[in-house]
Amino acid sequence: MDRPIVALILAGGTGTRLYPASRSDRPKQFQSFGGDQSLLAETVDRAAFADETYVLTREAFADEIRGHAPSAAVLTEPAPKDTGPALVYGTHRIREQVGDCVLLVLPSDHVVGDGFRPVAEHAARVAVETEGLLTMGVEPTRAETGYGYVEPDERRVTDAGDAYETVATFHEKPEEATAREYVDRGYYWNAGMFTWTPETLLSAARDSPLEPLVAALDRGDPAGGFEAIEPVSVDYAILERADDVTVVPADFDWDDLGAWDALARYLPTDGGGNAVLGDASTIDAAGNVVATDGHVSLVGVSDLVVASFGDRTLVVPVDEAQRVREVVARLREQDAF
């Protein structure tokens, strides 16, 4: 492949479903959750094979980004408006600075196992050869209701011998019965990891709700472009509307660590099946997820998330862990997040 690979790492979010560990001033990507370094630093290391690495974030996080990713260039978007505007902005800026390349887009806060590099390099080659938008689809290990799915269609091979599949459609987070059906049909998890050339992404964006942003970026007015658009994900604004999207299967272990119940898959458990992060004692307790930067004791309770950080404590049933976003929404209304 005659184009450099440029890793574009998204690090502007806050990880609201991991409140209270993750808050507006201590976002998820800057934390380790039991690892040796932060999730962001692990992502930068994972992408070290790229010719260049950029981290895209909001202005408030820029200084801290440099501490976690000193080898990466930092881009700051004018306003946080979801992944659609962020990726159009980041892609446009990188095209200006690097020129012809292929972008490898990665979230900064996921847990990824061995085998990432060969899949990513394969995906980058396919994106260049097909001149299309490409997503890496993780092969499911369970019927997960917390992830979106990618429905593959026709299997193809590039002239260089790299296999891929066309995408029939994207599916939103399903109910459990539908999730089982998706897994049985061979659908992939939509992991939010993409590859494309700048020309491909910006051309698709010009035929999307993000066209005003592209036009503004072309005339050197990013702030005006962000003011002209509404928040929207790249999936909804571009990928679900495009007819040239492809998928490459990713067979490495992956978890978006999106909510507290995910820690039960990520952390070792004690004799009662409690996943513990930090200093905790459990007596006659089973199936709990415990996380703290102080100390927590659980006695005679089961299947709870107990997360205590600083002056905030959260208690919620494990099977309702996604409802943490309701707590965050209320705190934001009170300007207390």
C-alpha positions as CSV (number, residue, x, y, z in Angstrom):
1,M,0.0,0.0,0.0
2,D,1.5,3.3,-1.1
3,R,-0.4,5.5,1.4
4,P,0.6,6.1,5.0
5,I,-1.7,4.9,7.8
6,V,-2.8,7.7,10.1
7,A,-4.5,6.7,13.4
8,L,-7.2,9.1,14.5
9,I,-8.2,8.4,18.1
10,L,-11.5,9.8,19.4
11,A,-11.1,11.1,23.0
12,G,-13.7,13.8,23.5
13,G,-16.4,11.9,25.4
14,T,-16.9,11.4,29.1
15,G,-18.1,7.8,29.4
16,T,-21.3,8.8,31.3
17,R,-22.5,5.2,32.0
18,L,-19.4,4.6,34.2
19,Y,-20.5,7.4,36.6
20,P,-19.3,8.2,39.2
21,A,-15.8,7.0,38.2
22,S,-16.2,8.9,35.0
23,R,-17.4,12.5,35.3
24,S,-17.1,15.7,33.2
25,D,-13.7,16.5,34.8
26,R,-12.4,12.9,34.9
27,P,-13.5,11.1,31.6
28,K,-13.4,7.4,31.1
29,Q,-10.4,7.5,28.6
30,F,-8.1,8.9,31.2
31,Q,-8.7,6.0,33.7
32,S,-7.2,2.5,33.8
33,F,-10.0,0.4,35.4
34,G,-7.4,-2.0,36.7
35,G,-4.9,-1.8,33.9
36,D,-1.3,-0.6,34.0
37,Q,-2.1,2.6,32.1
38,S,-5.1,4.6,31.0
39,L,-7.4,3.3,28.3
40,L,-6.2,6.2,26.1
41,A,-2.6,5.3,26.5
42,E,-3.3,1.7,25.7
43,T,-5.1,2.8,22.5
44,V,-2.2,4.9,21.4
45,D,0.2,2.0,22.1
46,R,-2.1,-0.3,20.1
47,A,-1.9,2.0,17.1
48,A,1.9,2.4,17.3
49,F,2.3,0.7,13.9
50,A,0.6,3.7,12.2
51,D,2.8,6.2,10.4
52,E,1.3,9.0,12.4
53,T,-1.2,9.3,15.3
54,Y,-3.7,12.1,16.1
55,V,-5.9,12.3,19.1
56,L,-9.1,14.3,18.6
57,T,-10.7,15.8,21.7
58,R,-12.4,18.8,23.2
59,E,-10.5,21.9,24.3
60,A,-11.0,21.2,28.0
61,F,-9.2,17.8,27.7
62,A,-6.3,18.9,25.5
63,D,-3.7,19.4,28.1
64,E,-4.4,16.1,29.9
65,I,-4.3,14.3,26.5
66,R,-0.7,15.3,26.1
67,G,0.1,13.6,29.4
68,H,-1.4,10.3,28.3
69,A,-0.3,10.4,24.7
70,P,2.9,12.5,24.4
71,S,3.8,11.0,21.0
72,A,0.5,11.9,19.4
73,A,-0.6,15.1,17.7
74,V,-3.7,16.7,19.4
75,L,-6.6,18.1,17.5
76,T,-9.4,20.0,19.3
77,E,-12.9,20.2,17.8
78,P,-14.8,23.5,18.1
79,A,-17.7,21.9,20.0
80,P,-18.6,18.4,21.1
81,K,-21.4,17.3,18.7
82,D,-21.0,13.5,18.5
83,T,-18.9,11.4,16.2
84,G,-20.2,12.7,12.9
85,P,-19.0,16.2,13.1
86,A,-15.9,15.1,15.0
87,L,-14.8,12.7,12.3
88,V,-15.5,15.1,9.4
89,Y,-13.5,17.8,11.2
90,G,-10.6,15.4,12.1
91,T,-10.5,13.9,8.6
92,H,-10.4,17.3,7.0
93,R,-7.6,18.6,9.3
94,I,-5.5,15.5,8.7
95,R,-6.0,15.8,4.9
96,E,-4.6,19.3,5.2
97,Q,-1.6,18.3,7.3
98,V,-0.8,14.9,5.9
99,G,-2.3,14.7,2.4
100,D,-3.0,11.4,0.8
101,C,-3.3,8.7,3.5
102,V,-5.7,6.2,4.9
103,L,-7.3,6.9,8.3
104,L,-7.6,4.3,11.0
105,V,-10.4,5.6,13.4
106,L,-10.4,4.2,16.9
107,P,-12.3,5.0,20.1
108,S,-10.0,5.8,23.0
109,D,-11.8,3.9,25.7
110,H,-12.3,0.3,24.5
111,V,-10.6,-2.9,25.7
112,V,-9.0,-4.8,22.8
113,G,-7.2,-8.1,22.9
114,D,-4.3,-9.5,20.8
115,G,-4.4,-9.6,17.1
116,F,-5.5,-6.0,16.4
117,R,-2.7,-4.9,14.1
118,P,-3.1,-7.5,11.3
119,V,-6.9,-6.9,11.2
120,A,-6.3,-3.1,11.1
121,E,-3.7,-3.3,8.4
122,H,-5.9,-5.6,6.3
123,A,-8.8,-3.1,6.8
124,A,-6.7,-0.2,5.7
125,R,-5.6,-2.0,2.5
126,V,-9.2,-2.8,1.6
127,A,-10.3,0.8,2.2
128,V,-7.7,2.0,-0.2
129,E,-8.5,-0.6,-2.8
130,T,-12.3,-0.3,-2.7
131,E,-12.3,3.5,-2.2
132,G,-15.2,3.0,0.2
133,L,-16.1,3.4,3.9
134,L,-15.0,0.4,6.0
135,T,-16.0,-0.8,9.5
136,M,-14.3,-3.5,11.5
137,G,-17.0,-5.9,12.6
138,V,-16.2,-7.8,15.8
139,E,-17.3,-11.4,15.8
140,P,-19.9,-11.8,18.6
141,T,-19.3,-14.1,21.6
142,R,-22.8,-13.6,23.0
143,A,-26.2,-12.2,22.2
144,E,-25.4,-8.7,23.4
145,T,-28.2,-6.1,23.6
146,G,-25.9,-3.2,24.4
147,Y,-24.2,-3.1,21.0
148,G,-25.3,-2.2,17.5
149,Y,-24.9,-4.9,14.7
150,V,-23.6,-4.9,11.2
151,E,-25.4,-7.2,8.7
152,P,-22.9,-8.4,6.0
153,D,-24.0,-9.2,2.5
154,E,-21.6,-10.3,-0.3
155,R,-18.1,-11.6,0.2
156,R,-15.5,-10.2,-2.1
157,V,-11.8,-10.2,-2.6
158,T,-9.6,-7.3,-3.8
159,D,-7.1,-7.6,-6.6
160,A,-4.4,-7.9,-3.9
161,G,-6.2,-10.9,-2.3
162,D,-7.7,-9.2,0.7
163,A,-11.2,-10.5,1.6
164,Y,-14.0,-8.3,2.8
165,E,-17.8,-8.2,2.8
166,T,-20.2,-5.6,1.7
167,V,-22.6,-4.2,4.3
168,A,-26.3,-4.8,3.8
169,T,-27.4,-2.6,6.7
170,F,-26.7,-1.5,10.2
171,H,-28.9,-2.4,13.1
172,E,-29.5,-0.5,16.3
173,K,-29.2,-2.1,19.8
174,P,-31.7,-5.0,19.8
175,E,-33.9,-6.7,22.3
176,E,-32.5,-10.0,23.6
177,A,-34.4,-12.3,21.2
178,T,-33.4,-10.2,18.2
179,A,-29.8,-10.2,19.4
180,R,-29.8,-14.0,19.5
181,E,-31.2,-14.0,15.9
182,Y,-28.5,-11.6,14.8
183,V,-25.7,-13.8,16.2
184,D,-27.2,-16.9,14.6
185,R,-27.3,-15.1,11.2
186,G,-23.6,-14.2,11.4
187,Y,-24.0,-10.5,12.0
188,Y,-21.1,-8.5,13.6
189,W,-20.9,-6.2,16.5
190,N,-20.5,-2.6,15.4
191,A,-17.4,-1.6,17.3
192,G,-17.0,2.0,16.0
193,M,-13.6,1.2,14.4
194,F,-13.3,2.5,10.8
195,T,-10.9,3.0,8.0
196,W,-11.3,5.3,5.0
197,T,-9.3,7.7,2.9
198,P,-10.0,11.4,3.5
199,E,-11.5,11.8,0.0
200,T,-14.0,9.0,0.6
201,L,-15.3,10.2,3.9
202,L,-15.5,13.9,2.9
203,S,-17.2,13.0,-0.4
204,A,-19.8,11.0,1.5
205,A,-20.2,13.8,4.1
206,R,-21.0,16.3,1.3
207,D,-24.1,14.1,0.5
208,S,-25.3,14.0,4.1
209,P,-26.6,16.3,6.9
210,L,-23.0,17.3,7.5
211,E,-22.6,19.1,4.2
212,P,-22.7,22.5,5.8
213,L,-19.7,21.5,8.0
214,V,-17.7,20.3,5.0
215,A,-18.4,23.5,3.1
216,A,-17.4,25.6,6.1
217,L,-14.2,23.6,6.6
218,D,-13.3,24.1,2.9
219,R,-13.6,27.9,3.3
220,G,-11.6,27.9,6.6
221,D,-14.5,28.4,9.1
222,P,-14.7,25.4,11.4
223,A,-16.5,27.3,14.2
224,G,-19.2,28.4,11.7
225,G,-19.5,24.9,10.4
226,F,-20.2,23.5,13.8
227,E,-22.7,26.2,14.6
228,A,-24.6,25.2,11.4
229,I,-25.2,21.5,12.3
230,E,-26.9,19.4,14.9
231,P,-25.1,16.7,16.9
232,V,-25.2,13.4,15.0
233,S,-23.3,10.1,15.0
234,V,-21.2,9.2,12.0
235,D,-23.3,6.0,11.7
236,Y,-26.5,7.8,11.2
237,A,-25.2,10.8,9.3
238,I,-23.0,8.9,6.8
239,L,-22.6,5.2,7.1
240,E,-26.3,4.2,7.2
241,R,-26.9,6.4,4.1
242,A,-23.9,5.3,2.0
243,D,-24.0,2.5,-0.5
244,D,-20.3,1.7,-0.5
245,V,-19.7,0.5,3.0
246,T,-17.7,-2.7,3.6
247,V,-16.8,-4.7,6.7
248,V,-13.8,-6.7,7.6
249,P,-14.3,-9.3,10.4
250,A,-12.3,-8.7,13.6
251,D,-11.5,-11.9,15.5
252,F,-9.7,-10.2,18.4
253,D,-11.3,-9.9,21.9
254,W,-13.1,-6.6,22.3
255,D,-15.3,-4.8,24.8
256,D,-16.4,-1.2,24.8
257,L,-16.4,-1.2,28.6
258,G,-19.6,0.9,28.2
259,A,-21.3,0.3,31.5
260,W,-20.6,-1.1,35.0
261,D,-21.8,-4.6,34.2
262,A,-19.0,-4.9,31.6
263,L,-16.4,-5.0,34.4
264,A,-17.7,-8.4,35.3
265,R,-16.3,-9.6,31.9
266,Y,-13.1,-7.6,32.3
267,L,-12.0,-8.0,35.9
268,P,-11.1,-11.2,37.9
269,T,-13.8,-12.3,40.3
270,D,-13.6,-13.5,43.9
271,G,-15.1,-16.7,45.3
272,G,-18.6,-15.3,45.3
273,G,-18.4,-14.2,41.7
274,N,-18.0,-10.5,42.7
275,A,-15.9,-8.4,40.2
276,V,-13.9,-6.0,42.3
277,L,-11.9,-2.9,41.3
278,G,-10.2,-1.3,44.2
279,D,-10.3,-2.1,48.0
280,A,-13.5,-4.0,48.9
281,S,-14.7,-6.6,51.4
282,T,-17.6,-9.0,50.5
283,I,-19.4,-11.2,53.0
284,D,-22.1,-13.5,51.9
285,A,-22.3,-11.4,48.7
286,A,-22.5,-12.8,45.1
287,G,-22.5,-11.6,41.6
288,N,-21.8,-7.9,42.4
289,V,-19.7,-5.4,40.6
290,V,-17.7,-3.3,43.1
291,A,-15.5,-0.3,42.1
292,T,-14.0,2.3,44.4
293,D,-11.1,4.6,45.0
294,G,-11.7,4.2,48.8
295,H,-13.1,1.2,50.5
296,V,-16.5,-0.6,50.1
297,S,-18.0,-3.4,52.2
298,L,-20.9,-5.5,50.9
299,V,-22.8,-7.9,53.2
300,G,-25.6,-10.2,52.2
301,V,-26.4,-8.6,48.8
302,S,-26.3,-10.0,45.3
303,D,-26.3,-8.7,41.7
304,L,-25.6,-5.1,42.5
305,V,-23.3,-2.5,41.0
306,V,-21.7,-0.5,43.9
307,A,-19.4,2.2,42.6
308,S,-18.0,4.8,45.0
309,F,-15.5,7.5,43.9
310,G,-14.7,10.7,45.7
311,D,-17.9,12.1,47.2
312,R,-20.2,10.1,44.9
313,T,-21.7,6.6,45.3
314,L,-23.9,4.7,42.9
315,V,-26.0,1.6,43.7
316,V,-28.0,-0.1,40.9
317,P,-28.9,-3.7,40.0
318,V,-26.4,-5.2,37.6
319,D,-29.1,-5.9,35.0
320,E,-30.1,-2.2,35.1
321,A,-26.6,-0.8,34.7
322,Q,-27.6,1.0,31.5
323,R,-29.9,3.2,33.6
324,V,-26.9,5.1,35.0
325,R,-27.4,7.5,32.0
326,E,-30.7,8.5,33.7
327,V,-28.7,9.6,36.7
328,V,-26.3,11.5,34.6
329,A,-29.1,13.2,32.7
330,R,-30.6,14.4,36.0
331,L,-27.3,15.6,37.3
332,R,-26.6,17.5,34.2
333,E,-30.0,19.3,34.6
334,Q,-28.7,20.3,38.0
335,D,-25.3,21.2,36.7
336,A,-23.8,18.6,39.0
337,F,-22.1,16.1,36.7
